[in-house]
């Protein structure tokens, strides 16, 4: 399978080359790209970072899937450039949440199955097996791609990589969205809903709005709060979304029309780049 899907806008099912996300490895690649202005090739990455040959293939793909690197080549996105300047070692909570968001957004650069798992297979508080995750990936891949089947080993590996990315301490395990269940081998517990940092939610909302609602000024609150909508991507329930929006209203980033249903959210920002500039403020 090619590194990118046919339409070139997101990484493919096997982008990971059997490895989960490694923050230290991605950090090295971002810093190298920044230093050479994006004019990086695989052989240079291996020489400059000391990463193994498979990591040299997989980790730039993670950087792309997490919204840090452009899909074509090794140049950094505006988010990636900001991260390199402000959080080069990828330790800030805002950075990790936005890496998760880009991986999981239905319009994002992450693999298509990732978004499906986050919004459909991981219910808050549930315990989910690796086998179940693999089944979800297989069913989704067949349904979306038109294939009649996908190799069992491929989906098993994808499930392992997905779970590892959210449970390993050098990946997104710091967000504690999934945790191993000690008494049940091969199971993870999905955390309860959370309240991500305001900076991450603000930029993610602006990005999601641009992708799904374009230049609309007003969007129904229920549209953002639906089961497979923005709130779920950011691991929030309705109450938490409402609290975030109230905070954003106080900062004049949104306005809220709540005189009568359907309640409306009104954007006050101009571009998502404006919200990106506030990320680490």
N, C-alpha and C positions, 0 to 999 in steps of 0.2 A: 504494500500500500504506500502511496506517496505521502510525503510529510504533510502536505496540505490537502484539504478536501478539494474537489474539482473546481468549486467556485472561488477558492483561494482566500476565503475570508476567515477561516478558522482552522486550527490544527486538527489532525485526523485521529481516528480511534487509537492507533498505535504510536502516537507521537512520542510517548514516554520511554520507548525502548526498554521497558520493564523496570524502570526506576521511578520512585516517587520524587516529588519536588525536593530539592536540596537548596535551602536559602544561601548557605555559604558559596555554593557553586554558581548560582545565579548572580550573586553579588559580584563575584570575580568577573563574570562575563559582562555585566553592565559597566563595571569600572573600566574594563578594557575597551569596550565600545565607545565609552565617553572619551577616553584618552586618545583614540585614533579617529574620532569623528564618524564612527559607524562603518569605517572601511575595513571590517574584520572578515576573515575567512576562517574556516574550521581549523586549518593547520596552524594558523597564528594563535587561535584560542588555546590549542593544546600546548603549544610551546610557551605561551605567556602565563598560563594558569596552572599547568601541571595536571589538568584533569585528564581522565582516561578517554579513550577514543569514543566509547559509547556515550559518556557524559557530555562530550563535546557536541554530539548530535542532539541529545535529549534536552540539555539544560537551556540552550537558546530557544528551543520550542516551548519550554515552560515560561521563559521570559516573554515570549510572544503571547502565549495563552493567558498570562497574568496581566497583560496590557502594558508591559514595560518596554517591549521591543517591537519595532514595526514588523508586519507580517512578511514582507519581502525584504530580505537582507538582514543586516545587523544594526541598523540605526535605531536610536531610542525614540520612543514616543514622548510627547510632552510630560506625561506622568513619569516615564522612566527617567527623563532628564531631571525632573524635580527630585525624584527619589535619590538619584546619584549625588545631587548637591546636598540634600538634607538628611537622608537616611541611607547611606551607602551600604550599610551592613544588614539592612532589611530587618530591623528590630522594632520599629515603631508600630504601635497598634493600628494606626491609620493605614500604614503601608500594607500590613498583612490583611486587613479587612478588604482593601481595594483589590489586592491580588486575588482573594477569594471571590469578590464580586465579578471581576473580569472573567475569571474561569467559569463562573456559574451563570452569567447573564445569557439569556436566550439569543441575543443579538451579538454576543461577545466573541472574542477570538479563541476561547476555550473549546475543547471537543464537545460536540453536541450532546453526548450522553451525560456530561457533567451537570449541565443545567437540568436535564430530566431527573437525575438522581436527587439533586438538592430540593427541587420543588415537588416531586412526586413520590420519592421513595424514603424520605427521611422525615418522619413525623416527630414533632417535639416529644421527647421523653420515651420514645420507643427503643427497643433493642432489636437490632437488625443484623442478620448473618451475612458473611461474605458470600455465601451461596446465593442468598436472595439478591444481593447487589449484582452479582454476575448474571442472574436471570433477568433482572431489570435491564441491564446493558444489552444483553442479547435480544430481548424483545424489542427494545427501542431501536436498535441498529437495523433489525430486519424491517420493522415498520417504516422507518424513515428512508432507508437506503434502497428498498425494493429487492434486497437480496432474500433468498429463501432460507439462508442459514449463515451463521458465522462460527468460526472455529471455537470450540469450547475452551481451548487453552488461551486464545486471544481474550475472551471475555473474563476468564478467571484472572488473568494477569492484570487486565484493566481494573477489575474490582480491587485487587490487592494494592495496586498503585493509588487508586482513589482513596482507599481507607488509610494507606500509609501517609499520604499527603496531609490528611487531617489529624493524624494521631502522633506522628513523629515530632520530636522536640525541635529538630532542625528544619522543619517544614511549617505547616499551618497548625500544628498541634498546640501552639501557644494560644490559639483562639479558643481551645476547649470546646469545639463544636461537636466532636465525636470523641469518645473515650472507650478504650477496651473494657470489656466486662470480664473481670478476673475469673469468675466462676463459670463462665460460658466461653469456651475456646472458639475463636472464629466469629465472635459477636462484638458489635460495638453498641454503645448507648448513645443515642442522639440527645444532646443537651436540650434543656428547656430553652424557650425563646430568650433572646438577649437584647441588650441595649448597646449597639455599636457606638463608637465615638462620633460626635457630631460632625467633625470634619470629613470623615469617610462617608457618612450618610449624605452629607450635602453634595459632595462631588458625584457620588454614585447616583443620586436622584437627578442631578442635571444631565448626566450621561444617559441614564435610562429614559428620561423625558425626551431628549433629543432623538433617541433611536425609535421610540414608540409613538410619540405624539408630535414630533417635529416642532413647528413654530406655534403650536397651540398655546394660548395663554392660560387656559383653564382646563383642568382635568378633574373628573369625579374622584372623590376620596376613596370610594369603593373600588375603583379601578386600580389604585395603588395598593389597596389592602386585600385584594382577592388572593385565593389560595396559591396561585402560581404567579403572583405579581411581584412588585418591587419589595414589599415588606418581607415576603418569604425569602427572597434572595438574600436579604440582609438580616435574616434570622429574627425578625421582629413579629410580634403579634399586633393586633389592632391597637391595643392600649399604648404599646411602646411607639408605634408609628404616630399615633395621635400626639403623644408627648414630644416627640421629635419635631413634628410639624409646628406645634405651639412654640417651641424654642426657635425654630426657623422664622416664625412670624415675628417674634420679639426682635430678631436680628434683621428684619425687613428683607428676608430672602424669599419668603412666600407670604401670601395672604390667604385667609380662610373665610369662605362664605358658608355660614352655618345657621342661617335664619330658618331654613326649611330644607328637608331632603329633596333631591340628592345633594349632599354637601360637596363643596367644590374647593379644590386647591388651586391657587393662582400664583403663577411664577412671577417673581420680581427680578430675577437675574437676567442678564443679557445672553451670555454664552457659558458653556461649561468650563471654559478656560478661566473665566472669572472665579468660578468656584474652586478650581484647582489651585489657584493662587492662595486660597484661604486654608488649604489642607493642613499645613503645619503651623498655622498662626497661633 
